[in-house]
């Protein structure tokens, strides 16, 4: 096999070639460290890191060990064929995935315990046996692909995976990465106790990942058509990690360089497509498994090449490091777009953001990450993935980081997604924050939401974007927009003459203008056949209020025209106004509109666990009937008379 030469040459290749002084493929091949040294985590034999008194975060280790102890003696979960087939029956994907995810987390816990107890003949042996069982179960698993992603039904009519045609998806990438990090940490000890297990790992990696990756080059996630999304860096990063460690036979040296180069070419497509402002159209929740995955993969390449192949200077990568804190509303709340949730688990790989911020010199991003470094709490957990756990608890700068305050920038404008966020005062979530978006309805994980806005009180969303419910087969099928959360009727946008917005990139905002804390835009283009509708959303800091102004051409229609807002919290009616008592004890908001406008409230009970985990039992939609009008202004302000803490 000859040294690979990239067929796509983007910003990443250009930077690498400048830094290495060689063509892309040759640069990679000539710089890769040996498999034993290529990954930035020490093996368990290094007792300066692992075991009692080691440098690995003792709080995180103790946290994981407690759960690993509980695992011993319990039966391992088994993902049944009927659970896999359910995706083609009632659309359920959670039943199969939950068992597989927990099995992988259990294996991660056992591996860390085996590393920690390596010097203890009894505990070390017990946990090493636990690791063997977990590794073997994953190697015996018929598919590493999550059933919702497999093409077996589409290509062959099978509701079960075809073992002779493995599908390389996110699940396969995560499985091979888990086995790779276990091999890095425990490979020598496993092989000494159970000879042959490392060759089994390498066989499965070759059959399920390396061969599909190199032999089939039409994977949708590569981005050959220019549509690059979060699967790209997530899968490519795991392929790079696996190739660096598992292709360790001298006869595989060229193949190793070829696969790493090919995967970097794929990530180059993602990096090159990343907008200059670093924004993610899928929103904050997807940043962790998109842009962050790219940053992590490129950091591993940086380590594997002795720092020569360093991409941290690419402007879009530097900007995306700032994306999480730019979208931060307060506490665990973030501005959510598309399928993103407004409140996701705080247990994110903050160390990865902290490391990227250090590499790029972004003090604000580092502070935002460090705001989650709480004394006495684990530096990382197994829930983010085993590789992320290992990196988090062995990064001394992260383990020793002092807690900081999130920066809360006063004004954010992201032109690539046409998202504006403005708050009353920088440096604090207190008071009003407004965010509004233009964009189009063909974004990744799209919702029909052109012109929608969010208003938060003290960092807590009150006029909200619901986010998405539990993923099923329908979520990414032809019935996606039959799901209420995807429809514009349940976003903070108008219904124009009975029309809701349509999906597709051609349905977009126009005449978008930013003026400080104000965004104006024309919404008619987001509807199939609507008369002009101009919206302005602005934060008036001096008056401490948000104003939403809509003006339109009625066009003689008598079909219902409404301005709608989705509300979280307890809603109380008044005369031409409502008061909303927000979640989390935030200051109440008063929403008011002109006298004579009919208003109604529609309560949406939430029976989906993903939605109710964010918003509680219900959301309420405010419908303002403006059929007979041609303009309306709605005002949102803090209702200090109803606040527990009137400021």
Long-range contacts (C-beta under 8 A, 24 or more apart in sequence): 1-254, 1-255, 1-258, 2-254, 3-29, 3-254, 3-257, 3-258, 3-261, 4-28, 4-29, 4-257, 4-258, 4-261, 4-262, 5-261, 6-261, 6-264, 6-265, 6-268, 7-265, 8-265, 8-268, 8-269, 9-268, 10-268, 10-269, 10-271, 10-272, 11-268, 11-271, 11-272, 11-314, 11-316, 12-264, 12-267, 12-268, 12-271, 12-272, 12-298, 12-311, 12-314, 13-264, 13-265, 13-268, 15-310, 15-311, 15-313, 15-314, 16-264, 16-309, 16-311, 19-308, 19-309, 19-310, 20-308, 20-309, 24-261, 24-264, 24-265, 25-257, 25-258, 25-261, 27-308, 27-309, 28-257, 28-260, 28-261, 28-264, 28-305, 28-309, 29-254, 29-257, 29-261, 31-304, 31-305, 31-306, 31-308, 31-309, 32-244, 32-256, 32-257, 32-260, 32-304, 32-305, 33-303, 33-304, 33-305, 33-306, 34-248, 35-244, 35-245, 35-246, 35-247, 35-248, 35-256, 36-248, 38-244, 38-245, 38-300, 38-303, 38-304, 39-180, 39-181, 39-184, 39-241, 39-244, 39-245, 39-300, 39-303, 39-304, 40-299, 40-300, 40-303, 40-391, 41-181, 41-184, 41-185, 41-387, 41-390, 41-391, 41-394, 42-394, 43-184, 43-185, 43-186, 43-187, 43-188, 44-114, 44-115, 44-118, 44-185, 44-186, 44-189, 45-118, 45-188, 45-189, 47-118, 47-119, 49-394, 50-115, 50-116, 50-118, 51-115, 51-116, 51-117, 51-118, 51-119, 52-116, 54-116, 55-394, 55-396, 55-399, 56-116, 56-393, 56-394, 57-378, 57-379, 57-380, 57-392, 57-393, 57-394, 57-399, 59-376, 59-377, 59-378, 59-379, 60-378, 60-379, 60-380, 60-381, 60-389, 60-392, 60-393, 61-112, 61-116, 61-393, 63-378, 63-381, 64-108, 64-109, 64-112, 64-113, 64-378, 64-381, 64-382, 64-389, 65-109, 65-112, 65-113, 65-116, 67-109, 67-382, 68-106, 68-109, 68-110, 68-112, 68-113, 68-127, 68-130, 69-113, 71-106, 71-109, 71-110, 71-130, 72-126, 72-127, 72-130, 76-103, 76-106, 76-133, 76-134, 76-137, 77-102, 77-103, 79-103, 79-141, 81-142, 81-160, 84-143, 84-147, 84-159, 84-160, 84-161, 85-147, 85-159, 85-160, 87-147, 87-148, 87-159, 87-473, 88-153, 88-159, 88-473, 89-159, 91-472, 91-473, 91-474, 92-472, 93-146, 93-147, 93-148, 93-471, 93-472, 93-473, 94-470, 94-471, 96-146, 96-147, 97-146, 100-141, 100-146, 100-171, 103-134, 103-137, 103-138, 104-138, 104-174, 104-175, 104-178, 104-386, 105-382, 105-383, 106-134, 107-131, 107-134, 107-135, 107-138, 107-178, 107-182, 107-386, 108-178, 108-382, 108-385, 108-386, 108-389, 109-382, 110-134, 111-181, 111-182, 111-185, 111-186, 111-386, 112-185, 112-382, 112-389, 112-390, 114-186, 114-189, 115-185, 115-186, 118-189, 125-193, 128-186, 128-189, 128-190, 128-193, 128-194, 131-182, 131-186, 131-190, 132-190, 132-193, 132-194, 132-197, 135-179, 135-182, 135-190, 135-197, 135-200, 135-201, 136-197, 136-200, 138-175, 138-178, 138-179, 138-204, 139-179, 139-200, 139-201, 139-204, 141-175, 143-167, 143-171, 143-172, 144-171, 144-172, 144-174, 144-175, 144-176, 144-208, 145-169, 145-171, 145-172, 146-170, 146-171, 148-471, 148-473, 148-476, 166-207, 166-208, 166-209, 166-212, 167-212, 168-208, 168-209, 168-212, 168-213, 168-216, 168-219, 168-235, 169-221, 169-231, 169-235, 170-231, 170-234, 170-235, 172-208, 172-209, 172-212, 172-235, 173-209, 173-234, 173-235, 173-237, 173-238, 173-239, 174-238, 174-385, 175-208, 176-204, 176-205, 176-208, 176-209, 176-238, 176-239, 176-242, 176-246, 177-238, 177-241, 177-242, 177-385, 177-386, 177-387, 178-385, 178-386, 178-387, 179-204, 179-205, 179-242, 179-246, 180-205, 180-238, 180-241, 180-242, 180-245, 180-246, 180-387, 181-241, 181-386, 181-387, 181-390, 182-386, 183-245, 183-246, 184-245, 185-390, 201-246, 202-246, 202-247, 205-242, 205-246, 209-239, 209-242, 210-239, 210-242, 210-243, 210-247, 210-255, 210-259, 213-239, 213-259, 213-262, 213-263, 214-258, 214-259, 214-262, 222-266, 222-269, 223-266, 223-269, 223-270, 223-273, 226-273, 228-269, 228-270, 228-273, 229-282, 229-290, 229-444, 230-280, 230-282, 230-286, 230-289, 230-290, 230-291, 230-293, 230-444, 232-266, 232-267, 232-269, 232-270, 232-294, 233-267, 233-270, 233-290, 233-291, 233-293, 233-294, 233-297, 234-289, 234-290, 234-293, 236-263, 236-264, 236-266, 236-267, 236-270, 236-297, 237-263, 237-267, 237-293, 237-294, 237-296, 237-297, 237-300, 239-263, 240-264, 240-297, 240-300, 240-301, 241-297, 241-300, 241-387, 244-300, 244-304, 260-301, 263-297, 264-301, 267-294, 267-297, 267-298, 270-294, 271-311, 271-314, 271-316, 271-317, 274-316, 274-317, 274-320, 275-316, 275-414, 275-416, 275-417, 276-315, 276-316, 276-319, 276-416, 277-316, 277-319, 277-414, 277-415, 277-416, 278-316, 278-317, 278-318, 278-319, 278-320, 278-321, 278-322, 278-323, 279-320, 279-323, 279-414, 279-416, 279-417, 279-419, 280-320, 280-323, 280-417, 281-337, 281-338, 281-416, 281-417, 281-439, 281-443, 281-444, 282-337, 282-338, 282-339, 282-340, 282-443, 282-444, 282-445, 283-327, 283-334, 283-335, 283-336, 283-337, 283-338, 283-339, 283-340, 284-323, 284-324, 284-327, 284-328, 284-334, 284-335, 284-336, 284-337, 284-340, 284-344, 285-334, 285-336, 285-339, 285-340, 285-341, 285-344, 286-338, 286-339, 286-340, 286-444, 286-445, 287-320, 287-323, 287-324, 288-348, 288-349, 291-317, 291-320, 291-323, 292-349, 292-352, 292-353, 292-356, 295-320, 295-321, 295-352, 295-356, 296-349, 296-352, 296-388, 296-391, 299-355, 299-356, 299-359, 302-359, 310-359, 312-356, 312-359, 312-360, 313-360, 317-360, 318-360, 318-362, 321-353, 321-356, 321-357, 321-360, 321-362, 321-365, 322-362, 322-364, 322-365, 324-353, 324-365, 324-368, 325-364, 325-365, 325-367, 325-368, 325-406, 325-407, 325-408, 325-409, 326-409, 326-412, 326-414, 326-421, 327-412, 327-421, 328-368, 328-406, 328-408, 328-429, 329-429, 329-433, 329-456, 329-459, 329-460, 329-461, 330-408, 330-429, 330-433, 330-456, 330-458, 330-459, 330-460, 331-429, 331-459, 331-460, 331-584, 333-456, 333-459, 333-460, 333-461, 335-419, 335-421, 335-435, 335-454, 336-454, 336-465, 336-467, 337-417, 337-419, 337-437, 337-443, 337-447, 337-449, 337-465, 338-443, 338-444, 338-445, 338-446, 338-447, 338-468, 339-445, 339-447, 339-467, 339-468, 339-475, 340-445, 340-467, 340-468, 341-467, 341-468, 341-610, 341-614, 342-461, 342-464, 342-465, 342-467, 342-614, 343-613, 343-614, 345-383, 346-372, 347-381, 347-383, 347-384, 348-372, 348-384, 349-380, 349-384, 349-385, 349-388, 349-391, 349-392, 350-392, 350-398, 351-379, 351-380, 351-388, 351-391, 351-392, 351-395, 351-398, 352-388, 352-391, 352-392, 354-395, 354-397, 354-398, 354-401, 355-391, 355-395, 355-397, 355-398, 358-397, 364-407, 364-409, 366-404, 367-404, 367-405, 367-406, 367-407, 368-404, 368-406, 368-407, 369-401, 370-401, 370-402, 370-403, 370-404, 371-403, 371-404, 371-405, 371-406, 373-398, 373-401, 373-402, 373-403, 373-404, 374-403, 375-403, 411-516, 411-517, 413-514, 417-443, 418-509, 418-512, 418-519, 418-521, 420-514, 420-517, 420-518, 420-519, 420-537, 422-516, 422-517, 422-539, 423-539, 424-539, 424-541, 424-544, 429-456, 429-458, 429-459, 430-458, 430-459, 431-457, 431-458, 431-544, 431-638, 432-456, 432-457, 432-539, 432-544, 432-545, 432-546, 432-636, 432-637, 432-638, 433-459, 433-539, 434-517, 434-537, 434-538, 434-539, 434-546, 434-636, 436-519, 436-537, 438-508, 438-509, 438-512, 438-519, 438-521, 439-508, 439-509, 440-504, 440-505, 440-506, 440-507, 440-508, 440-509, 440-526, 441-501, 441-502, 441-503, 441-504, 441-505, 441-507, 441-508, 441-526, 442-503, 442-504, 442-505, 442-506, 442-507, 443-505, 446-486, 446-503, 447-485, 447-486, 447-487, 447-488, 447-491, 448-481, 448-486, 448-487, 448-488, 448-491, 448-493, 448-500, 448-501, 448-502, 448-503, 448-507, 448-526, 449-488, 449-491, 449-492, 449-493, 449-501, 450-488, 450-493, 450-501, 450-507, 450-508, 450-509, 450-523, 450-525, 450-526, 451-493, 451-494, 451-509, 451-521, 451-523, 451-526, 451-535, 452-488, 452-491, 452-492, 452-493, 453-492, 453-537, 453-548, 454-492, 455-546, 455-589, 455-636, 456-586, 457-582, 457-586, 457-587, 457-588, 457-589, 457-638, 458-582, 458-586, 458-587, 459-586, 460-582, 460-583, 460-584, 460-586, 461-568, 461-582, 462-567, 462-568, 462-569, 462-580, 462-582, 462-586, 462-589, 463-492, 463-565, 463-566, 463-567, 463-589, 463-591, 463-636, 464-566, 464-567, 464-568, 464-615, 464-619, 465-491, 465-492, 465-566, 466-490, 466-566, 466-611, 466-615, 466-619, 467-610, 467-611, 467-614, 468-610, 468-611, 469-608, 469-610, 469-611, 470-608, 470-609, 470-610, 484-604, 485-611, 488-526, 489-564, 490-564, 490-566, 490-604, 490-621, 491-564, 491-566, 492-564, 492-565, 492-566, 493-523, 493-526, 493-564, 494-523, 494-533, 494-535, 494-550, 494-552, 494-561, 494-562, 494-563, 494-564, 495-560, 495-561, 495-562, 495-564, 496-523, 496-524, 496-527, 496-530, 496-531, 496-533, 496-552, 496-561, 497-530, 497-531, 497-554, 497-555, 497-557, 497-559, 497-560, 497-561, 498-557, 498-559, 498-560, 498-561, 499-527, 499-528, 499-529, 499-530, 499-559, 500-527, 501-526, 501-527, 502-526, 502-527, 502-528, 517-541, 531-555, 531-557, 543-637, 544-637, 544-638, 545-635, 545-636, 545-637, 546-635, 546-636, 546-637, 547-633, 547-634, 547-635, 547-636, 548-633, 548-634, 548-635, 548-636, 549-631, 549-632, 549-633, 550-626, 550-631, 550-632, 550-633, 551-630, 551-631, 552-630, 552-631, 553-630, 554-627, 554-629, 554-630, 558-627, 559-627, 560-625, 560-627, 561-625, 561-626, 561-627, 561-629, 562-623, 562-624, 562-625, 562-626, 562-627, 563-623, 563-624, 563-626, 563-632, 563-634, 564-621, 564-622, 564-623, 564-624, 565-591, 565-621, 565-622, 565-634, 566-619, 566-620, 566-621, 566-622, 567-619, 567-620, 567-621, 567-622, 568-615, 568-616, 568-619, 568-620, 571-601, 571-620, 571-622, 573-599, 573-601, 578-622, 579-639, 579-642, 581-642, 583-615, 583-616, 585-644, 587-638, 587-639, 587-640, 587-643, 587-645, 587-647, 588-638, 588-639, 588-642, 588-643, 589-636, 589-637, 589-638, 589-639, 590-636, 590-637, 590-638, 590-639, 590-642, 591-622, 591-634, 591-635, 591-636, 592-634, 592-635, 592-637, 593-624, 593-632, 593-633, 593-634, 593-635, 594-632, 594-633, 597-624, 597-625, 597-626, 597-629, 597-632, 598-624, 598-625, 599-623, 599-624, 599-625, 600-625
